[in-house]
Amino acid sequence: MSVTLLAGSATASVALPGAEPAPAGRAAASTIPAPGAPAAPASAPVENLIVGYKSGAAEASSNSAAATDAAAKGKKAGKKAAFDRRLGTGAALVSLGGATAPKDAADLMAQFRSDPDVAYVEPDTRAYAMAAPNDTEYAKQWDLFEPTAGMNVPAAWDKATGTGVTVAVLDTGYVAHSDLAANIVPGYDFISSSTAARDGNGRDSNPADQGDWNAAGECGTGSKASDSSWHGTHVAGTIGAAANNAKGIAGIAYNAKIQPVRVLGKCGGATSDIVDAITWASGGTVSGVPVNANPAKVINMSLGGSGTCSTSYQNAINAAVARGTTVVVAAGNSNADAAGFTPASCSNVITVAASNRAGDRSYYSNYGASIDVAAPGGETRRATDTPGTVTTPENAILSTLNTGLTTPGSENYKPYQGTSMAAPHVAGLAALMVAAKPALTPAQIEAAIKTNTRPLAGTCTGGCGTGLADAAATLNAVTSTTPATGLENTTNVNIFDNATVESPITVTGVAGNAPAALQVGVDIKHTYIGDLKVDLVAPDGSVYTLHNRAGSSTDNINQTYTVNASSEVANGTWKLRINDNAGGDTGYLDAWKLTF
């Protein structure tokens, strides 16, 4: 199989049928919050503490009790401490009498933490207005910040910026660009055909983009002539262009490293080269190729071809994911069901459809059950405009490019449209997630992105997965504290003879999948537990049997079971299902609990 890009000059995506180029245009400037907020110095003095008391403590409701407690703890720590006021959350604000050194504040905080009636104590830190990046073209990056159809990226930058994460871009390679240079790490050229590679040899360690232009008829009967796309450099800029360097654009994961892996040349790329590139980029071994010194935690493939997922692709993807690498792919630009395209139809990938600036599915984007999420892909013309025209360049995705028509010229910036542009938005988000929480697995990354999408502002005929990817919501979810004490349902449920009953617990705010050691506490009052079958039912309907008619005439089940639920998304409604299989003995479910 040969594959092509999924985008073009203002049209980009894997150059599947349907992609069409669109030149650069001017976008309306806007002012939005972004990175660059001044950070409070580590030695910043502390003036107040916020103390949360447990609900049963007198200090939780009595200001006088809170005042007495603050004074007493201050005395023990040798510091001044006085109750100031009650916050809207019910917490107590404790004044330290002026600027206090962090160490002195820590001594007092230790007094509060040692009190079993205190739920938490934290310094009353300061927040600052976030300044927009000083990148000169940032105001044109509607896809990052506009509330209607942007991906809510700036609000995620206080959690992560991609530091420590390598993203492999399997594409046309890399043409030198000063807005990317600082973030490029060594890649590889996997194009085995010297003709397609245009570099005079086969595979080598130089992933430089030599141009993917072709003459009419050169790529098959009836094929049209085309200029070089510099597609891989455009994709790379969306993911990892440098920020706050007073030029160009800001990448979504602007502190991540980009590893260019060249798989597309003249007339596309071969499956055999691409599957080897997937293997190498994720840290696997490829015969005749040196070991990758910087294995990628995220792979972006804005490429594809017709046909359902092949065994070769699926095997390579499965192995990459098993190594801990998240694989993101473009859905394709044929306005068709993505189930008929590869790698969009493969399992174990995050398949991304394209949305436009109004929040609709872009007119060219593939759709269907294979789609996991949508992300901004833009449109350089409206669906009703004459094909091949460029009427709305400001509504496409601006990124790093080159002026050369065949061989490299000067660096520039240009808007492209396509699912090729949508995929790197999600790859950038995955890099932010890994930077914020390195232990996340590919399955947890996919689940968290899908769980934390928001509905498209417009429409998506055919299906766009769970909705529009939301960077801030996803980062907030994966960096939030997982409940340590668990979730419990204490509502009694009667268990009748020869009947089945269920009790629900709804989980929210837990990032990714459930743990491999999910604790399920069960308290059933029943005089003959040999009658009972007890199952845990996951949100997707999967059933985990906890107790199956064992124990004969023993009374009651009061036990905690351990379940490997790592394949299940944590958020959703879990159920405890109890089936009484006989007559003569009844009882009730007293309570049950999930601990993540």
C-alpha positions in Angstrom: 0.0 0.0 0.0 1.2 3.5 -0.7 0.0 6.4 1.4 0.0 10.1 1.1 -0.4 13.2 3.2 -3.6 14.2 4.7 -3.3 17.9 3.8 -2.1 20.5 1.4 -1.1 24.1 1.2 -4.0 25.3 3.2 -5.5 22.0 2.9 -3.6 19.5 4.7 -4.2 16.2 6.1 -2.9 13.1 4.7 -3.0 13.8 1.2 -5.9 11.5 0.7 -8.4 12.3 -2.0 -10.2 15.4 -1.1 -7.3 17.5 0.3 -6.8 20.8 -1.4 -4.3 23.6 -0.8 -4.9 27.0 0.4 -2.5 29.9 0.7 -1.7 31.9 3.7 -4.2 34.5 4.8 -4.7 37.1 7.4 -6.6 36.3 10.6 -8.3 38.8 12.9 -6.2 39.5 15.9 -7.6 38.8 19.3 -6.4 39.0 22.8 -6.5 35.9 24.8 -4.8 34.5 27.9 -1.8 32.2 27.4 1.5 31.2 28.9 4.0 33.7 30.1 2.5 34.4 33.5 5.0 35.5 36.1 5.8 32.7 38.5 5.9 33.3 42.2 9.4 32.8 43.3 10.0 29.7 45.4 11.1 31.9 48.3 8.0 34.1 48.2 6.8 35.0 51.7 3.5 33.6 53.0 1.0 36.0 54.6 -2.0 33.6 55.2 -2.9 30.0 55.4 -6.1 28.3 54.3 -7.2 25.6 56.7 -10.0 23.2 56.0 -11.4 21.4 59.0 -13.3 18.0 58.8 -17.0 18.4 58.9 -17.3 16.9 62.5 -14.8 19.3 64.0 -16.1 22.3 66.0 -13.7 24.6 64.1 -15.5 23.7 60.9 -18.5 25.8 61.9 -17.5 27.9 64.9 -15.3 31.0 64.2 -14.4 31.3 67.9 -13.2 27.6 67.9 -11.2 28.2 64.8 -9.7 31.4 66.4 -8.7 29.5 69.5 -7.2 26.7 67.5 -5.2 29.0 65.3 -3.7 30.9 68.3 -2.9 27.6 70.0 -1.1 26.1 67.0 0.7 29.4 66.4 2.0 29.3 70.0 3.3 25.7 69.6 5.1 26.7 66.4 6.4 29.9 67.9 4.7 31.9 65.3 1.9 34.4 65.3 -1.4 33.0 63.9 -4.9 34.4 64.1 -8.2 33.5 62.6 -9.1 36.1 59.9 -12.3 35.1 58.3 -14.4 32.2 56.9 -14.1 31.5 53.1 -17.0 30.7 51.0 -15.9 27.1 50.9 -16.1 26.9 54.7 -12.3 26.9 55.2 -10.7 29.2 57.7 -8.3 31.9 56.6 -5.5 32.2 59.1 -3.4 35.3 59.2 0.3 35.1 60.0 0.5 38.8 60.9 2.4 39.8 57.7 5.0 38.4 55.4 6.4 35.2 56.8 9.4 33.2 55.5 8.3 29.9 53.8 10.2 27.8 56.4 8.4 29.5 59.3 5.0 29.0 57.5 5.9 25.4 57.0 6.5 24.9 60.7 3.0 26.2 61.5 1.4 24.1 58.6 3.0 21.1 60.2 1.0 21.8 63.4 -2.2 21.9 61.5 -1.4 18.7 59.5 -0.8 16.8 62.7 -4.3 17.5 63.9 -6.7 14.7 62.9 -9.6 17.3 62.7 -7.8 19.1 59.9 -8.6 18.0 56.4 -6.0 20.1 54.7 -3.9 23.2 55.1 -2.2 25.2 52.3 -0.5 28.6 51.8 -2.6 31.4 50.5 -0.6 31.8 47.3 -0.9 34.4 44.6 -2.2 34.1 41.0 -1.2 36.4 38.1 -2.8 37.6 34.9 -1.5 35.4 32.1 0.1 37.2 29.3 -0.3 36.1 25.7 2.8 34.6 24.1 4.9 37.2 22.3 5.0 35.0 19.1 4.1 37.4 16.3 1.5 35.2 14.6 -0.1 33.9 17.8 -3.3 36.0 17.4 -4.0 34.0 14.2 -4.0 30.7 16.0 -7.8 30.6 16.6 -7.5 26.8 16.9 -5.7 27.2 20.2 -7.9 29.7 22.0 -11.1 30.7 20.4 -14.1 29.7 22.7 -16.3 28.5 19.9 -14.1 25.9 18.2 -10.6 26.3 19.7 -9.0 23.5 21.7 -8.7 25.5 25.0 -4.9 25.1 25.0 -3.7 28.2 26.8 -5.5 27.2 30.0 -3.6 23.9 30.0 -0.2 25.5 29.9 -0.1 26.1 33.6 -0.1 22.4 34.0 2.4 21.3 31.3 4.2 22.6 28.2 5.6 19.3 27.0 9.0 19.3 28.7 10.7 15.9 28.7 8.5 14.4 26.0 9.5 13.4 22.5 6.9 13.3 19.7 7.8 11.5 16.5 6.3 13.0 13.4 6.1 10.3 10.7 5.8 12.4 7.6 7.8 14.0 4.8 10.7 14.9 7.0 11.9 18.2 8.2 12.9 21.3 6.4 15.0 23.7 8.5 12.9 26.3 10.3 14.1 28.7 13.1 10.8 28.4 15.0 11.3 24.6 15.3 15.1 24.2 15.4 15.5 24.3 19.1 13.1 21.5 19.6 14.3 19.1 16.9 16.0 15.9 18.0 17.7 13.3 15.6 15.3 11.3 13.5 15.6 9.0 10.6 14.8 8.6 6.9 13.0 5.4 6.4 12.2 5.8 2.6 14.0 2.8 1.1 13.5 3.9 -2.5 16.2 6.4 -3.6 13.9 7.6 -6.3 11.1 8.5 -3.9 13.5 9.8 -1.4 15.3 12.1 -3.9 18.5 11.9 -1.7 20.4 9.5 -3.9 20.2 6.6 -1.5 17.9 4.5 0.6 17.4 4.7 4.3 19.8 6.9 6.2 20.0 9.0 9.4 19.1 12.3 7.6 15.4 13.0 7.8 15.6 16.3 5.9 12.6 16.9 3.6 14.0 16.8 0.0 10.6 17.8 -1.4 7.6 15.6 -2.4 6.8 17.4 -5.7 5.9 15.4 -8.7 5.2 15.9 -12.4 1.9 15.0 -14.1 1.4 11.3 -14.5 4.4 10.5 -12.4 2.4 9.0 -9.6 0.1 6.9 -11.7 -2.1 7.3 -14.8 -3.9 10.6 -14.6 -2.1 11.9 -11.5 -1.7 15.7 -11.4 1.4 17.6 -11.0 2.0 19.1 -7.5 4.5 21.2 -5.7 6.4 20.2 -2.5 4.1 20.4 0.5 6.7 20.6 3.4 3.9 18.8 5.1 5.9 17.3 7.9 7.3 20.7 9.0 3.7 22.1 9.1 2.6 19.2 11.3 5.6 19.6 13.5 5.0 23.3 14.1 1.5 22.7 15.4 2.9 20.3 17.9 6.2 21.8 19.0 7.0 25.3 17.5 8.8 27.3 20.1 6.8 29.8 22.2 7.7 33.2 23.6 10.5 33.7 21.1 9.1 36.9 19.6 8.4 35.2 16.2 5.9 33.1 14.4 3.6 30.7 16.2 3.3 28.8 19.5 3.2 25.0 19.4 0.7 23.2 21.6 3.5 21.3 23.4 6.0 24.0 22.8 8.7 22.6 25.1 8.4 19.0 23.7 11.0 17.6 21.4 10.1 16.8 17.8 11.6 13.7 16.1 11.2 13.9 12.3 10.8 10.4 10.8 10.7 10.6 7.1 8.3 8.1 5.5 6.7 10.1 2.7 8.5 11.2 -0.4 7.6 11.6 -4.1 4.3 9.8 -4.7 3.7 9.0 -1.0 5.2 6.3 1.1 5.2 2.5 1.3 3.6 0.5 4.1 6.8 -1.4 4.7 8.7 1.8 5.4 5.9 3.2 7.6 5.6 0.1 9.8 9.4 0.0 10.3 9.2 3.7 11.2 6.5 3.1 13.8 8.6 0.3 15.3 11.8 2.4 15.5 10.1 5.6 16.7 8.6 3.8 19.6 11.9 2.2 20.7 11.6 -1.1 18.8 14.4 -2.8 16.8 14.6 -2.5 13.0 17.2 -4.6 11.2 20.0 -2.4 9.7 18.9 0.7 11.6 20.6 2.1 14.7 18.7 2.0 17.9 16.6 5.2 18.5 18.3 7.2 21.2 15.2 9.2 21.9 12.2 6.8 21.8 9.0 8.8 21.3 6.1 8.7 23.8 3.8 10.0 21.1 3.7 9.3 17.4 1.7 11.5 14.9 0.7 10.0 11.6 -1.0 12.6 9.4 -1.0 10.1 6.5 -3.2 7.4 5.1 -4.6 5.4 2.2 -7.7 3.6 1.2 -8.6 0.2 2.6 -9.2 -1.3 6.0 -6.4 -1.6 8.5 -3.8 -4.1 7.4 -2.2 -6.7 9.6 1.2 -5.1 9.1 -0.1 -1.7 10.3 -2.0 -3.2 13.2 1.0 -5.4 14.4 3.3 -2.4 14.4 0.8 -0.2 16.2 0.1 -2.8 18.8 3.8 -3.2 19.5 4.3 0.5 19.8 1.5 0.9 22.2 2.8 -2.0 24.2 6.0 -0.1 24.6 4.1 2.8 26.0 3.8 5.0 22.9 0.5 6.8 22.1 -0.3 6.7 18.4 -2.4 9.5 16.9 -3.6 9.3 13.3 -5.6 11.6 10.9 -9.0 10.4 9.8 -8.6 11.3 6.1 -10.0 14.0 3.8 -12.4 12.2 1.6 -15.7 13.1 3.3 -16.3 9.4 3.8 -16.5 6.7 6.5 -13.0 6.4 8.1 -13.6 2.7 8.4 -12.4 2.5 4.7 -9.0 4.1 5.4 -5.7 3.1 6.9 -4.4 3.7 9.6 -7.6 5.6 10.5 -9.4 2.3 10.9 -6.8 0.6 13.0 -7.3 -0.3 16.6 -5.2 1.1 19.4 -4.9 4.5 17.8 -6.5 7.8 18.4 -8.3 8.7 15.2 -8.9 12.4 14.7 -11.5 14.1 12.6 -11.3 17.8 11.6 -13.6 20.6 12.7 -13.8 24.1 11.4 -13.8 27.5 13.0 -17.5 27.5 13.4 -17.4 24.1 15.2 -18.8 22.0 12.4 -17.2 18.9 10.9 -14.9 20.3 8.2 -16.6 19.5 4.8 -13.7 17.2 3.7 -13.2 15.3 6.9 -13.9 11.6 7.2 -16.3 10.5 9.9 -17.9 7.4 11.4 -17.5 4.9 14.2 -13.7 4.8 13.8 -13.4 8.4 14.9 -12.3 8.9 18.5 -12.3 12.7 18.7 -12.4 15.9 16.6 -9.8 18.7 16.7 -9.4 21.9 14.7 -8.4 21.2 11.1 -9.8 24.4 9.5 -11.1 25.3 6.1 -9.6 27.5 3.5 -12.9 27.6 1.7 -16.5 26.9 2.6 -18.1 23.7 1.4 -20.2 25.7 -1.1 -17.3 27.6 -2.6 -15.8 26.6 -5.9 -13.5 23.6 -5.4 -9.8 24.7 -5.6 -10.5 28.2 -4.5 -9.2 29.8 -1.4 -11.7 32.1 0.2 -11.1 31.8 3.9 -7.4 31.3 4.6 -7.8 32.8 8.0 -10.0 29.9 9.0 -7.3 27.3 8.3 -4.4 26.2 10.6 -1.3 28.4 10.5 2.0 26.7 11.0 5.7 26.5 10.0 6.4 26.0 6.3 8.8 26.8 3.4 8.5 28.9 0.2 10.2 26.3 -2.1 8.0 25.0 -4.9 10.2 21.9 -5.3 13.4 22.1 -3.3 13.7 24.1 -0.1 13.5 27.9 -0.2 13.1 30.3 2.6 11.2 29.5 5.8 7.7 31.0 6.2 4.3 30.4 7.8 1.2 29.3 5.9 -2.3 28.0 6.7 -3.2 24.5 5.7 -6.5 22.6 6.2 -7.0 18.9 6.7 -7.3 16.1 9.1 -3.5 16.2 8.9 -3.7 19.5 10.8 -6.3 18.1 13.3 -4.2 15.1 14.3 -1.2 17.0 15.6 -3.5 19.0 17.9 -4.3 15.8 19.7 -0.7 14.6 19.5 0.4 17.9 21.2 -2.3 17.3 23.8 -1.0 13.8 24.4 2.5 15.3 24.9 1.2 17.7 27.5 -0.5 14.9 29.3 2.7 12.7 29.4 4.7 15.7 30.6 2.2 16.4 33.4 1.9 12.7 34.4 4.6 10.4 32.9 3.0 7.2 34.3 0.0 7.6 32.0 -0.5 4.6 29.6 -1.6 5.1 26.0 -5.0 3.6 27.0 -5.3 6.1 29.8 -4.3 9.0 27.5 -6.9 8.0 24.9 -9.6 7.5 27.6 -8.9 10.9 29.3 -8.9 12.8 26.0 -12.2 11.2 24.9 -13.8 11.6 28.4 -13.0 15.3 28.6 -14.1 16.5 25.2 -16.8 19.1 24.8 -19.7 19.0 22.3 -19.0 20.6 18.9 -20.5 24.0 18.7 -21.9 23.1 15.3 -22.8 19.8 13.7 -21.1 16.6 12.7 -22.9 14.4 10.2 -21.7 10.9 10.3 -20.0 11.0 13.7 -17.0 12.8 15.2 -16.3 10.6 18.2 -16.9 12.0 21.7 -16.6 15.6 20.6 -14.0 18.4 20.3 -10.8 17.7 22.3 -10.3 20.1 25.2 -6.8 20.6 26.4 -7.5 22.3 29.7 -10.3 20.0 30.7 -8.1 17.0 29.9 -5.0 18.3 31.8 -7.2 19.3 34.8 -8.6 15.7 34.9 -5.3 13.9 34.7 -3.6 16.1 37.3 -6.4 16.1 39.8 -6.1 13.9 42.9 -7.7 10.5 42.5 -10.1 9.8 45.4 -8.1 8.0 48.1 -11.0 7.1 50.4 -13.2 5.8 47.6 -16.8 6.3 46.7 -19.6 4.6 48.6 -23.3 3.9 48.2 -25.0 3.3 51.6 -28.6 3.1 50.3 -30.1 -0.2 51.4 -31.4 -2.4 48.6 -33.6 -5.4 49.4 -32.6 -8.8 47.9 -35.7 -10.9 47.1 -35.8 -14.6 46.3 -35.0 -15.5 42.7 -34.5 -11.9 41.7 -31.7 -9.6 40.6 -31.1 -6.1 42.0 -28.5 -3.4 41.3 -26.9 -0.5 43.1 -25.0 2.3 41.3 -22.0 4.4 42.0 -21.2 7.2 39.6 -17.5 8.1 39.2 -16.4 11.5 37.9 -13.2 13.4 37.9 -10.9 10.4 37.8 -8.4 10.5 34.9 -8.0 7.6 32.5 -8.7 4.0 33.3 -9.5 2.3 36.5 -6.6 0.6 38.3 -5.4 -2.9 38.0 -6.2 -3.3 41.7 -9.6 -1.7 42.0 -10.9 -2.3 45.5 -14.6 -3.3 45.8 -16.0 -3.4 49.3 -19.3 -5.3 49.7 -21.5 -5.5 52.8 -24.5 -7.7 52.2 -26.8 -9.0 55.0 -28.2 -12.3 53.9 -28.8 -15.6 55.8 -27.6 -18.0 53.1 -24.9 -16.5 50.8 -24.7 -19.7 48.8 -27.9 -18.4 47.1 -26.1 -15.3 45.8 -24.1 -14.3 42.7 -22.5 -10.9 43.0 -21.0 -9.0 40.0 -19.3 -5.7 39.5 -20.6 -4.1 36.3 -18.3 -1.6 34.6 -19.7 1.6 32.8 -19.4 -0.2 29.4 -21.3 -3.2 30.6 -18.3 -5.5 31.3 -19.0 -7.9 34.1 -16.6 -8.9 36.9 -17.8 -11.7 39.1 -17.0 -11.2 42.8 -18.9 -14.0 44.5 -20.6 -17.0 42.8 -23.0 -19.0 45.0 -20.2 -20.0 47.4 -20.4 -20.3 51.2 -23.6 -22.4 51.3 -25.4 -21.5 54.6 -23.0 -18.9 55.8 -24.5 -15.6 56.8 -23.6 -12.3 55.2 -20.9 -11.0 52.9 -18.6 -8.4 54.3 -15.5 -8.5 52.2 -13.3 -6.3 49.9 -12.5 -7.8 46.5 -9.7 -6.8 44.2 -10.5 -6.5 40.5 -8.2 -5.9 37.6 -10.2 -3.1 35.9 -7.3 -1.5 34.0 -9.1 -1.9 30.7 -12.1 0.1 31.9 -12.6 3.9 31.8 -12.8 5.0 35.4 -15.5 7.7 34.9 -19.1 6.5 34.5 -21.7 4.6 36.4 -20.5 1.3 38.0 -23.0 -1.1 39.4 -23.1 -3.9 42.0 -25.4 -6.6 40.7 -26.8 -9.2 43.1 -28.7 -12.2 41.9 -30.6 -14.4 44.4 -30.8 -17.9 42.8 -33.0 -19.7 45.3 -36.0 -19.4 47.6 -36.3 -19.4 51.4 -33.7 -16.8 52.4 -33.7 -13.1 51.7 -31.6 -10.1 52.8 -30.4 -6.7 51.7 -27.4 -4.9 50.4 -26.3 -2.6 53.3 -23.5 -0.7 51.4 -20.8 -1.1 48.9 -17.7 0.9 48.0 -15.2 1.5 45.2 -11.6 2.6 46.0 -9.3 3.7 43.2 
